Amino acid sequence: MRTQPHPALPQGYSRRDVIALVADVGRDIGLSTRLTDILTRMIGSTDQDAWVDPEKEPIFYGRQETFAQRLRISTRQLRSHEKSLQKHGLIQRRTLANGSRYGSAGLGLVLTPLIERFTEFLDIREARKAQFERMKQLKALRSVRLATFRDELARLSEDDQSSADVQAMIQERTTWPRTDTLLSLGEAQLSQHLDDATSLCTTLVEWIENHSDSSCEPEETFRSYIQEDINQIHSEECNAHVDKRSAGKPAHSKLIMSEPNGPDDCREKQLQAETEALQGLFSGYYGLSHAISLASEEFQMEMEARGGERPEYALVEAAAARVPHLGINITAWAAACDRMGRTKAAICILLLDANRDHAVNPVRNPGGALRGMIKAHNRGKLNIIGSLIGLHRRRGL
């Protein structure tokens, strides 16, 4: 007679959780799709209380002929699958010599090993999730490398782009795997590819710095990723009446330029003021470092890890590294970079990250908030400077 209690699931878990966990980690523990399906069906046919009651055991009593018919396979195939599950250490066979199973006698396929290995399977699932997050982070960083290569290439004149060295780098760039295939590479291969991509970008930057005859200006048809939001002033026709008075409003802070002298409904003046404010805040490393000082501790750690890179590139890469941790879809990050430019998109990530602990309106859905910022940018309503000022004041600076 048994004196020790049977193993039971940790508190808060049930048979349903076992089914979901086995279905999730089946491939990780060496099970085929068919074996995973058979095992989860077995679990679902057991007494649900047996998984949480130490006085009971989870045992599958189903007859082989009946169960094989449900699975639409032969009895011989089912016996083979049961032996495989037994070899994997997932079930124990407790039957009569002829294979008979009786519930009244406690004879059948014992699933207690699943309870004993439950925490092991939980760790496997968490490790896989962590690996997937690292893969997404590497993918986001690769998108930064790709844009960096394009930025640096656009600094070259046509003659420089035609040189043998640069053409060799361009050719190497064409061998990079497509973005939609990155997650299928595996962590080791993707990490190696990112190292190679970083090396290529570094080589291109060094080549440009060693050739003083490079134009260092983008080609006329090139769509800039970094400079477009900081250095480019958008020109719009001002159709306000010339007799209207100035808005006369004071500047929000010393961090930004004072408001324009023209009419308050002059779109050209508003755009110019916003552009000058961006230029004033991000001109040089001091302004950029001030914005970074407002970031979350995690964001600043990502910046410190990239201390040897150009500040604007380090900012973008730090933002890309934070994207997976914030639960932001990589497509939303790519859309933000495409619509706003990478620097402005990175500042949006910095703001969303920093405002997760906002006392009044914390950011609970960074992905949705980023898409909202993209829409606001498209309408010309996104106020990055105001958000930074608000964060500056909330930090008590």
Contacts in CASP RR format, 6 or more apart in sequence:
PFRMAT RR
TARGET T0000
AUTHOR 0000-0000-0000
METHOD contacts of the structure
MODEL  1
MRTQPHPALPQGYSRRDVIALVADVGRDIGLSTRLTDILTRMIGSTDQDA
WVDPEKEPIFYGRQETFAQRLRISTRQLRSHEKSLQKHGLIQRRTLANGS
RYGSAGLGLVLTPLIERFTEFLDIREARKAQFERMKQLKALRSVRLATFR
DELARLSEDDQSSADVQAMIQERTTWPRTDTLLSLGEAQLSQHLDDATSL
CTTLVEWIENHSDSSCEPEETFRSYIQEDINQIHSEECNAHVDKRSAGKP
AHSKLIMSEPNGPDDCREKQLQAETEALQGLFSGYYGLSHAISLASEEFQ
MEMEARGGERPEYALVEAAAARVPHLGINITAWAAACDRMGRTKAAICIL
LLDANRDHAVNPVRNPGGALRGMIKAHNRGKLNIIGSLIGLHRRRGL
5 54 0 8 1.000
5 55 0 8 1.000
6 53 0 8 1.000
6 54 0 8 1.000
6 55 0 8 1.000
6 56 0 8 1.000
6 57 0 8 1.000
6 112 0 8 1.000
7 54 0 8 1.000
7 112 0 8 1.000
7 115 0 8 1.000
7 116 0 8 1.000
8 51 0 8 1.000
8 52 0 8 1.000
8 53 0 8 1.000
8 54 0 8 1.000
8 115 0 8 1.000
9 17 0 8 1.000
9 18 0 8 1.000
9 51 0 8 1.000
9 52 0 8 1.000
9 115 0 8 1.000
9 118 0 8 1.000
10 118 0 8 1.000
10 119 0 8 1.000
13 51 0 8 1.000
13 52 0 8 1.000
13 118 0 8 1.000
14 48 0 8 1.000
14 51 0 8 1.000
14 52 0 8 1.000
15 43 0 8 1.000
15 44 0 8 1.000
15 46 0 8 1.000
15 48 0 8 1.000
15 51 0 8 1.000
15 58 0 8 1.000
16 48 0 8 1.000
18 43 0 8 1.000
18 51 0 8 1.000
18 114 0 8 1.000
18 115 0 8 1.000
18 118 0 8 1.000
19 40 0 8 1.000
19 43 0 8 1.000
19 44 0 8 1.000
21 118 0 8 1.000
21 121 0 8 1.000
21 122 0 8 1.000
21 125 0 8 1.000
22 36 0 8 1.000
22 39 0 8 1.000
22 40 0 8 1.000
22 43 0 8 1.000
22 114 0 8 1.000
22 121 0 8 1.000
23 36 0 8 1.000
23 40 0 8 1.000
24 125 0 8 1.000
25 121 0 8 1.000
25 124 0 8 1.000
25 125 0 8 1.000
25 128 0 8 1.000
26 35 0 8 1.000
26 36 0 8 1.000
27 36 0 8 1.000
28 124 0 8 1.000
28 125 0 8 1.000
28 128 0 8 1.000
29 88 0 8 1.000
29 121 0 8 1.000
29 124 0 8 1.000
30 88 0 8 1.000
31 39 0 8 1.000
31 88 0 8 1.000
34 81 0 8 1.000
35 81 0 8 1.000
35 84 0 8 1.000
35 85 0 8 1.000
35 88 0 8 1.000
37 71 0 8 1.000
38 71 0 8 1.000
38 78 0 8 1.000
38 81 0 8 1.000
38 85 0 8 1.000
39 85 0 8 1.000
39 90 0 8 1.000
39 91 0 8 1.000
41 67 0 8 1.000
41 70 0 8 1.000
41 71 0 8 1.000
42 60 0 8 1.000
42 91 0 8 1.000
42 109 0 8 1.000
42 111 0 8 1.000
43 58 0 8 1.000
43 60 0 8 1.000
43 111 0 8 1.000
43 114 0 8 1.000
45 60 0 8 1.000
45 62 0 8 1.000
46 58 0 8 1.000
46 59 0 8 1.000
46 60 0 8 1.000
46 111 0 8 1.000
47 56 0 8 1.000
47 58 0 8 1.000
49 56 0 8 1.000
50 56 0 8 1.000
50 57 0 8 1.000
50 58 0 8 1.000
50 59 0 8 1.000
51 58 0 8 1.000
51 115 0 8 1.000
57 106 0 8 1.000
57 110 0 8 1.000
57 112 0 8 1.000
58 110 0 8 1.000
58 111 0 8 1.000
58 112 0 8 1.000
58 114 0 8 1.000
58 115 0 8 1.000
59 94 0 8 1.000
59 103 0 8 1.000
59 106 0 8 1.000
59 107 0 8 1.000
59 108 0 8 1.000
59 109 0 8 1.000
59 110 0 8 1.000
59 111 0 8 1.000
60 91 0 8 1.000
60 101 0 8 1.000
60 108 0 8 1.000
60 109 0 8 1.000
60 111 0 8 1.000
61 101 0 8 1.000
61 102 0 8 1.000
61 103 0 8 1.000
61 106 0 8 1.000
61 107 0 8 1.000
61 108 0 8 1.000
62 101 0 8 1.000
62 108 0 8 1.000
63 101 0 8 1.000
64 75 0 8 1.000
64 78 0 8 1.000
64 79 0 8 1.000
64 99 0 8 1.000
65 75 0 8 1.000
67 78 0 8 1.000
68 74 0 8 1.000
68 75 0 8 1.000
68 77 0 8 1.000
68 78 0 8 1.000
71 78 0 8 1.000
73 81 0 8 1.000
82 91 0 8 1.000
82 93 0 8 1.000
82 109 0 8 1.000
85 91 0 8 1.000
86 92 0 8 1.000
86 93 0 8 1.000
89 113 0 8 1.000
90 111 0 8 1.000
90 113 0 8 1.000
90 114 0 8 1.000
90 117 0 8 1.000
91 109 0 8 1.000
91 110 0 8 1.000
91 111 0 8 1.000
91 113 0 8 1.000
91 114 0 8 1.000
92 109 0 8 1.000
92 110 0 8 1.000
92 112 0 8 1.000
92 113 0 8 1.000
93 108 0 8 1.000
93 109 0 8 1.000
93 110 0 8 1.000
94 106 0 8 1.000
94 107 0 8 1.000
94 108 0 8 1.000
94 109 0 8 1.000
94 110 0 8 1.000
95 101 0 8 1.000
95 107 0 8 1.000
95 108 0 8 1.000
95 109 0 8 1.000
96 102 0 8 1.000
96 107 0 8 1.000
100 107 0 8 1.000
101 107 0 8 1.000
101 108 0 8 1.000
101 109 0 8 1.000
102 108 0 8 1.000
131 187 0 8 1.000
133 324 0 8 1.000
133 325 0 8 1.000
134 187 0 8 1.000
135 182 0 8 1.000
135 183 0 8 1.000
135 186 0 8 1.000
135 187 0 8 1.000
135 190 0 8 1.000
136 183 0 8 1.000
136 323 0 8 1.000
136 324 0 8 1.000
136 330 0 8 1.000
137 320 0 8 1.000
137 321 0 8 1.000
137 323 0 8 1.000
137 324 0 8 1.000
137 325 0 8 1.000
138 182 0 8 1.000
138 187 0 8 1.000
138 190 0 8 1.000
138 191 0 8 1.000
138 194 0 8 1.000
139 179 0 8 1.000
139 182 0 8 1.000
139 183 0 8 1.000
139 190 0 8 1.000
139 330 0 8 1.000
140 320 0 8 1.000
140 321 0 8 1.000
140 323 0 8 1.000
140 324 0 8 1.000
140 330 0 8 1.000
140 333 0 8 1.000
141 194 0 8 1.000
141 317 0 8 1.000
141 320 0 8 1.000
141 321 0 8 1.000
142 179 0 8 1.000
142 182 0 8 1.000
142 190 0 8 1.000
142 193 0 8 1.000
142 194 0 8 1.000
142 197 0 8 1.000
143 179 0 8 1.000
143 320 0 8 1.000
143 330 0 8 1.000
143 333 0 8 1.000
143 334 0 8 1.000
143 337 0 8 1.000
144 313 0 8 1.000
144 316 0 8 1.000
144 317 0 8 1.000
144 320 0 8 1.000
144 342 0 8 1.000
145 194 0 8 1.000
145 197 0 8 1.000
145 198 0 8 1.000
145 200 0 8 1.000
145 201 0 8 1.000
146 176 0 8 1.000
146 179 0 8 1.000
146 197 0 8 1.000
147 225 0 8 1.000
147 316 0 8 1.000
147 337 0 8 1.000
147 342 0 8 1.000
148 201 0 8 1.000
148 313 0 8 1.000
149 173 0 8 1.000
149 197 0 8 1.000
149 200 0 8 1.000
149 201 0 8 1.000
149 204 0 8 1.000
150 222 0 8 1.000
150 225 0 8 1.000
151 224 0 8 1.000
151 225 0 8 1.000
151 226 0 8 1.000
152 201 0 8 1.000
152 204 0 8 1.000
152 205 0 8 1.000
152 208 0 8 1.000
153 161 0 8 1.000
153 166 0 8 1.000
153 170 0 8 1.000
153 204 0 8 1.000
154 218 0 8 1.000
154 219 0 8 1.000
154 222 0 8 1.000
154 224 0 8 1.000
155 208 0 8 1.000
155 214 0 8 1.000
155 215 0 8 1.000
155 216 0 8 1.000
155 217 0 8 1.000
155 218 0 8 1.000
156 166 0 8 1.000
156 208 0 8 1.000
156 214 0 8 1.000
156 215 0 8 1.000
157 213 0 8 1.000
157 214 0 8 1.000
157 215 0 8 1.000
158 219 0 8 1.000
160 166 0 8 1.000
160 211 0 8 1.000
160 213 0 8 1.000
160 214 0 8 1.000
160 215 0 8 1.000
161 167 0 8 1.000
161 170 0 8 1.000
165 207 0 8 1.000
166 204 0 8 1.000
166 207 0 8 1.000
169 200 0 8 1.000
169 203 0 8 1.000
169 204 0 8 1.000
169 207 0 8 1.000
172 200 0 8 1.000
173 200 0 8 1.000
176 193 0 8 1.000
176 197 0 8 1.000
177 185 0 8 1.000
177 193 0 8 1.000
182 190 0 8 1.000
182 193 0 8 1.000
183 190 0 8 1.000
185 193 0 8 1.000
208 214 0 8 1.000
208 216 0 8 1.000
218 224 0 8 1.000
218 227 0 8 1.000
224 232 0 8 1.000
224 341 0 8 1.000
225 337 0 8 1.000
225 341 0 8 1.000
225 342 0 8 1.000
226 312 0 8 1.000
226 316 0 8 1.000
226 341 0 8 1.000
226 342 0 8 1.000
226 343 0 8 1.000
228 341 0 8 1.000
229 278 0 8 1.000
229 340 0 8 1.000
229 341 0 8 1.000
229 343 0 8 1.000
229 344 0 8 1.000
230 278 0 8 1.000
230 279 0 8 1.000
230 282 0 8 1.000
230 343 0 8 1.000
231 279 0 8 1.000
232 275 0 8 1.000
233 271 0 8 1.000
233 272 0 8 1.000
233 275 0 8 1.000
234 271 0 8 1.000
234 275 0 8 1.000
235 268 0 8 1.000
236 267 0 8 1.000
236 268 0 8 1.000
236 271 0 8 1.000
237 268 0 8 1.000
238 263 0 8 1.000
238 266 0 8 1.000
238 267 0 8 1.000
238 268 0 8 1.000
238 269 0 8 1.000
240 262 0 8 1.000
240 263 0 8 1.000
240 265 0 8 1.000
240 266 0 8 1.000
241 263 0 8 1.000
244 262 0 8 1.000
244 263 0 8 1.000
244 264 0 8 1.000
244 265 0 8 1.000
245 263 0 8 1.000
246 259 0 8 1.000
246 260 0 8 1.000
246 261 0 8 1.000
246 262 0 8 1.000
246 263 0 8 1.000
246 264 0 8 1.000
247 259 0 8 1.000
247 260 0 8 1.000
247 262 0 8 1.000
247 263 0 8 1.000
247 264 0 8 1.000
248 259 0 8 1.000
248 264 0 8 1.000
249 259 0 8 1.000
249 264 0 8 1.000
250 258 0 8 1.000
250 259 0 8 1.000
251 257 0 8 1.000
251 258 0 8 1.000
251 259 0 8 1.000
252 385 0 8 1.000
252 386 0 8 1.000
252 389 0 8 1.000
253 389 0 8 1.000
253 392 0 8 1.000
255 277 0 8 1.000
255 281 0 8 1.000
255 290 0 8 1.000
255 385 0 8 1.000
255 388 0 8 1.000
255 389 0 8 1.000
255 392 0 8 1.000
256 277 0 8 1.000
256 280 0 8 1.000
256 281 0 8 1.000
256 385 0 8 1.000
256 386 0 8 1.000
256 389 0 8 1.000
257 273 0 8 1.000
257 276 0 8 1.000
257 277 0 8 1.000
257 280 0 8 1.000
259 273 0 8 1.000
260 266 0 8 1.000
260 269 0 8 1.000
260 270 0 8 1.000
260 272 0 8 1.000
260 273 0 8 1.000
261 269 0 8 1.000
262 269 0 8 1.000
263 269 0 8 1.000
274 385 0 8 1.000
277 385 0 8 1.000
278 384 0 8 1.000
278 385 0 8 1.000
280 287 0 8 1.000
281 287 0 8 1.000
281 290 0 8 1.000
281 291 0 8 1.000
281 385 0 8 1.000
281 388 0 8 1.000
282 288 0 8 1.000
282 291 0 8 1.000
282 343 0 8 1.000
284 311 0 8 1.000
285 311 0 8 1.000
288 311 0 8 1.000
288 312 0 8 1.000
288 315 0 8 1.000
289 311 0 8 1.000
291 347 0 8 1.000
291 350 0 8 1.000
291 388 0 8 1.000
292 299 0 8 1.000
292 300 0 8 1.000
292 303 0 8 1.000
292 315 0 8 1.000
292 350 0 8 1.000
293 300 0 8 1.000
294 350 0 8 1.000
294 354 0 8 1.000
294 388 0 8 1.000
294 391 0 8 1.000
294 392 0 8 1.000
294 395 0 8 1.000
294 397 0 8 1.000
295 303 0 8 1.000
295 350 0 8 1.000
295 353 0 8 1.000
295 354 0 8 1.000
296 350 0 8 1.000
296 353 0 8 1.000
296 354 0 8 1.000
296 356 0 8 1.000
298 322 0 8 1.000
298 325 0 8 1.000
298 353 0 8 1.000
299 318 0 8 1.000
299 319 0 8 1.000
299 322 0 8 1.000
299 349 0 8 1.000
299 350 0 8 1.000
299 353 0 8 1.000
299 354 0 8 1.000
302 317 0 8 1.000
302 318 0 8 1.000
302 321 0 8 1.000
302 322 0 8 1.000
303 314 0 8 1.000
303 315 0 8 1.000
303 318 0 8 1.000
305 318 0 8 1.000
306 313 0 8 1.000
306 314 0 8 1.000
306 317 0 8 1.000
306 318 0 8 1.000
307 314 0 8 1.000
308 314 0 8 1.000
309 317 0 8 1.000
312 343 0 8 1.000
315 343 0 8 1.000
315 346 0 8 1.000
315 347 0 8 1.000
315 350 0 8 1.000
316 342 0 8 1.000
316 343 0 8 1.000
316 345 0 8 1.000
316 346 0 8 1.000
318 346 0 8 1.000
319 333 0 8 1.000
319 345 0 8 1.000
319 346 0 8 1.000
319 347 0 8 1.000
319 349 0 8 1.000
319 350 0 8 1.000
320 333 0 8 1.000
320 346 0 8 1.000
322 349 0 8 1.000
322 353 0 8 1.000
323 330 0 8 1.000
323 333 0 8 1.000
323 349 0 8 1.000
324 330 0 8 1.000
326 349 0 8 1.000
326 352 0 8 1.000
326 353 0 8 1.000
326 356 0 8 1.000
326 366 0 8 1.000
326 367 0 8 1.000
327 366 0 8 1.000
327 367 0 8 1.000
328 349 0 8 1.000
328 352 0 8 1.000
328 366 0 8 1.000
328 367 0 8 1.000
328 370 0 8 1.000
329 367 0 8 1.000
332 367 0 8 1.000
332 368 0 8 1.000
332 370 0 8 1.000
332 371 0 8 1.000
332 374 0 8 1.000
333 345 0 8 1.000
333 349 0 8 1.000
333 370 0 8 1.000
335 371 0 8 1.000
335 374 0 8 1.000
336 344 0 8 1.000
336 345 0 8 1.000
336 348 0 8 1.000
336 349 0 8 1.000
336 370 0 8 1.000
336 373 0 8 1.000
336 374 0 8 1.000
337 345 0 8 1.000
339 345 0 8 1.000
339 374 0 8 1.000
339 377 0 8 1.000
339 378 0 8 1.000
340 348 0 8 1.000
340 374 0 8 1.000
340 377 0 8 1.000
340 382 0 8 1.000
344 377 0 8 1.000
344 384 0 8 1.000
347 384 0 8 1.000
347 388 0 8 1.000
348 370 0 8 1.000
348 373 0 8 1.000
348 384 0 8 1.000
349 370 0 8 1.000
351 384 0 8 1.000
351 387 0 8 1.000
351 388 0 8 1.000
351 391 0 8 1.000
352 363 0 8 1.000
352 366 0 8 1.000
352 367 0 8 1.000
352 369 0 8 1.000
352 370 0 8 1.000
352 373 0 8 1.000
353 366 0 8 1.000
354 391 0 8 1.000
355 361 0 8 1.000
355 362 0 8 1.000
355 363 0 8 1.000
355 391 0 8 1.000
356 362 0 8 1.000
356 363 0 8 1.000
356 364 0 8 1.000
356 366 0 8 1.000
358 394 0 8 1.000
359 394 0 8 1.000
363 369 0 8 1.000
373 382 0 8 1.000
376 382 0 8 1.000
END
